[in-house]
Amino acid sequence: MIDSHCHLQFNAYKDDREVVIKRCLEKGVQCNIVGTQKDTSKAAVELAEKYDGLYATIGLHPIHITSTEVDEEEIIFKSREEDFDEAYYDELAKSKKVIAVGECGIELFHLPPEADKEEILKKQTGIFLQQINFARKHDLPLVIHIRDAYNETISVLQNLTPKSYKLKATIHCFSGNWQQAQQFLDMGFYIGFTGVITFPARKTNPKPTEDLLEVVNKCPLDRILIETDAPYLAPQKYRGERCEPWMVKEVAKEIAELKGLGMEEVVKMADENAKRLFTNMI
């Protein structure tokens, strides 16, 4: 089983990282460790090079383009403002364990107080385009982060040139609607689902909306990736605990139930999809 998106290099695992990795590998779970800026991208590569079954994605998350307080359910931190240092990432991309660029994209949820939304959107778009070009240069797929910016991201991607270039990508932790999902599928992208799809309907955020469950039901099985986003978004069975990549099994289980399929079929196809997108994983 492949957890196509996790953050084992984060401080949430600083006290028992080796134990968690061993637990994942013993359970047969391979992991794509995703960077969010220079230091976490480097740490992802170092971990991936240390273990069979671990891989790395390198890039700059849109929340790290500006400095702001980030308050998630599991972790509170202050983002560090960075620009995309292409020469630095060129060096990281030399590793054979690097399988993608990201997580990059557009995030309009976590914004600094009194921020100029249009200014931030313009800056994020520019750095997103830099990473798209970087992925093209290194022939790597993208791991795209979107929050409160689906239409803006679609617009950026639809205006890319040259049109002849087939961009490869997955939309991480998809939370949009079916109309938006269809547009990404039409671009040839994959859709990543996390433990959010296992949450019971409730008024607080995050929750799986009817729109999201519709996407799970309608998304072709050969375009689905399963992921945890660990240490965030533990599936409902483990709510209140730190999420670990082996919990991705619960995501596969929920997709199987929603689609009326056997879990083995979902896991097999999700693994094949990951290997088709992340060709360096093979």
C-alpha positions in Angstrom: 0.0 0.0 0.0 1.3 3.5 -0.9 0.6 6.6 1.2 1.0 9.1 -1.6 1.3 12.1 0.6 2.7 12.4 4.2 5.2 14.4 6.2 7.3 12.0 8.2 10.1 14.7 8.4 7.9 17.0 10.5 8.6 17.8 14.1 5.5 15.8 15.1 7.7 12.7 14.8 10.9 14.1 16.3 10.8 11.8 19.3 10.0 8.5 17.6 10.5 9.0 13.9 12.4 5.8 13.4 9.8 3.8 15.3 7.0 5.2 13.1 8.9 4.5 9.9 9.6 0.9 11.0 5.9 0.5 11.9 4.9 1.7 8.4 7.3 -0.5 6.5 6.4 -3.6 8.6 2.8 -3.0 7.7 3.8 -2.9 4.0 3.1 0.8 3.6 5.5 2.8 1.3 5.5 6.6 1.7 5.9 9.7 -0.4 7.4 12.2 2.0 6.4 15.6 0.8 8.4 18.8 1.4 6.9 22.2 2.1 10.0 24.4 1.9 13.8 24.2 1.7 14.5 22.5 5.0 11.6 20.0 4.9 12.3 19.1 1.3 15.9 18.4 2.2 14.8 16.3 5.2 12.4 14.4 3.0 15.2 13.5 0.6 17.5 12.5 3.5 14.9 10.1 4.9 14.0 8.7 1.5 17.7 7.9 0.8 18.0 6.2 4.2 15.1 3.7 3.7 13.8 1.4 1.0 10.1 2.1 0.5 10.4 5.8 1.2 10.4 8.5 -1.5 10.6 12.3 -1.5 8.7 15.2 -3.1 10.5 18.6 -3.1 9.0 22.1 -3.3 7.6 25.2 -1.7 4.1 25.2 -0.2 2.1 28.4 -0.8 1.7 29.2 2.9 5.5 29.6 3.1 5.5 32.3 0.5 4.4 34.7 3.3 4.7 34.6 7.0 1.6 33.9 9.0 0.2 32.0 11.9 -1.2 28.6 10.9 -3.7 27.0 13.2 -4.7 23.5 12.2 -6.5 21.0 14.4 -3.3 19.1 15.2 -0.5 21.7 15.1 0.0 25.5 15.4 3.0 27.1 13.8 4.2 30.2 12.1 5.1 29.9 8.4 8.5 31.2 7.3 8.6 33.4 4.2 10.6 32.0 1.4 11.1 32.4 -2.4 11.6 29.4 -4.7 15.3 28.8 -4.8 15.7 26.9 -8.0 19.4 26.2 -7.7 18.8 24.7 -4.2 16.0 22.4 -5.5 18.1 21.5 -8.5 20.6 19.9 -6.2 17.9 18.0 -4.3 16.4 16.8 -7.6 19.6 14.9 -8.3 18.5 12.2 -5.8 17.0 9.1 -7.4 14.5 9.1 -4.6 12.9 12.3 -5.7 9.6 11.5 -7.4 7.7 14.8 -7.7 7.7 18.6 -7.2 5.5 20.1 -4.4 3.5 20.5 -2.6 3.0 23.7 -4.5 -0.1 25.5 -5.6 -2.5 28.3 -4.3 -3.7 28.7 -0.7 -6.1 31.5 0.1 -7.3 30.1 3.5 -4.3 30.9 5.7 -3.5 34.6 5.0 -1.7 37.1 7.1 -3.9 39.7 9.0 -4.9 42.6 6.8 -3.3 40.9 3.8 -3.9 42.1 0.3 -5.5 39.0 -1.2 -4.8 40.0 -4.8 -1.2 40.7 -4.1 -0.7 37.3 -2.4 -2.6 35.5 -5.2 -0.3 37.2 -7.7 2.8 36.1 -5.8 1.6 32.6 -5.2 0.7 32.2 -8.8 4.2 33.3 -9.9 5.9 30.9 -7.6 3.5 28.1 -8.6 4.4 28.7 -12.3 8.1 28.6 -11.4 7.6 25.1 -9.8 5.6 24.0 -12.8 8.5 24.9 -15.1 10.9 23.3 -12.6 8.9 20.0 -12.8 9.0 20.2 -16.6 12.8 20.7 -16.6 13.3 17.6 -14.4 10.5 15.6 -16.0 8.7 15.2 -12.7 5.0 15.3 -11.8 3.4 17.9 -9.5 1.8 17.5 -6.1 -0.7 20.4 -6.1 -2.0 22.0 -2.9 -5.3 24.0 -3.2 -7.3 25.6 -0.4 -10.0 28.1 -1.0 -8.6 28.6 -4.5 -10.0 25.9 -6.8 -11.2 28.2 -9.5 -8.0 30.3 -9.4 -5.8 27.2 -9.7 -7.9 25.8 -12.6 -7.5 29.2 -14.4 -3.7 29.1 -14.0 -3.5 25.5 -15.3 -5.8 26.1 -18.2 -3.7 29.0 -19.4 -0.4 27.1 -19.4 1.7 27.1 -22.6 2.8 25.2 -24.6 -0.4 23.3 -24.7 1.4 20.3 -26.3 3.2 19.6 -23.0 1.4 17.0 -21.0 1.6 18.1 -17.4 1.4 15.2 -14.8 0.0 16.0 -11.4 -2.2 15.0 -8.5 -4.5 17.3 -6.6 -3.6 16.7 -2.9 -6.3 16.3 -0.3 -9.1 17.1 -2.8 -12.0 19.0 -1.1 -13.7 20.6 -4.1 -16.9 19.6 -6.0 -17.4 17.3 -9.0 -17.4 20.1 -11.6 -14.0 21.1 -10.4 -12.8 17.5 -10.2 -13.9 16.9 -13.8 -11.7 19.8 -15.0 -8.7 18.3 -13.3 -9.5 14.9 -14.7 -9.8 16.4 -18.2 -6.2 17.7 -17.7 -5.1 14.1 -17.1 -4.6 14.6 -13.3 -5.1 12.3 -10.4 -7.2 13.1 -7.4 -5.8 12.4 -3.9 -8.2 11.6 -1.0 -7.4 11.7 2.7 -9.0 10.7 6.0 -11.4 13.7 5.6 -13.7 11.4 3.6 -14.1 9.2 6.8 -15.2 12.0 9.0 -18.9 12.1 10.1 -20.9 15.0 8.8 -20.8 17.9 11.3 -20.8 21.7 11.4 -17.2 22.2 12.3 -14.4 22.2 9.8 -12.9 20.0 8.3 -15.8 17.7 7.3 -16.6 15.6 4.2 -19.3 17.5 2.3 -21.9 16.0 0.1 -19.9 17.5 -2.8 -16.7 15.6 -1.7 -18.5 12.3 -1.3 -20.0 12.8 -4.8 -16.4 13.2 -6.1 -15.3 10.0 -4.5 -18.3 8.1 -6.0 -17.8 9.5 -9.5 -14.0 9.6 -9.7 -12.7 6.8 -12.0 -10.9 4.3 -10.0 -7.8 4.5 -12.2 -7.4 8.2 -11.3 -7.6 7.9 -7.5 -4.6 8.2 -5.1 -4.9 7.4 -1.3 -3.0 9.6 1.2 -3.0 10.6 4.8 -1.3 14.0 5.0 0.2 12.7 8.2 0.7 14.0 10.9 -2.6 15.8 10.0 -6.1 14.5 9.3 -6.1 11.1 11.1 -9.0 9.0 9.8 -12.1 8.9 12.0 -11.1 5.6 13.6 -8.0 7.3 15.0 -9.3 10.9 15.6 -7.5 12.6 18.4 -4.3 10.7 17.7 -1.3 11.8 15.6 -1.9 10.5 12.1 0.7 8.0 10.8 1.0 6.8 7.2 -0.1 3.2 7.9 -3.6 4.7 8.6 -4.0 5.2 4.9 -5.7 1.8 5.0 -8.8 3.5 6.4 -9.0 5.8 3.4 -8.9 2.9 1.0 -11.6 1.1 3.1 -13.9 4.2 2.9 -13.4 4.5 -0.8 -14.2 0.8 -1.3 -17.4 1.2 0.8 -18.6 4.3 -1.0 -18.0 2.7 -4.4 -19.3 -0.8 -3.5 -15.9 -2.4 -4.2 -13.5 -4.7 -2.4 -10.8 -3.0 -0.5 -8.1 -5.1 -2.2 -9.3 -3.8 -5.6 -9.1 -0.1 -4.4 -5.6 -0.7 -2.9 -4.3 -2.4 -6.0 -5.5 0.3 -8.3 -4.3 3.1 -6.1 -0.9 1.6 -6.0 -0.8 1.2 -9.7 -1.9 4.8 -10.1 0.8 6.1 -7.8 3.5 4.1 -9.8 2.1 5.4 -13.1 2.2 9.0 -11.9 5.5 8.8 -9.9 7.5 7.0 -12.4 10.7 7.2 -10.3 9.0 5.1 -7.7 9.2 2.0 -10.0 
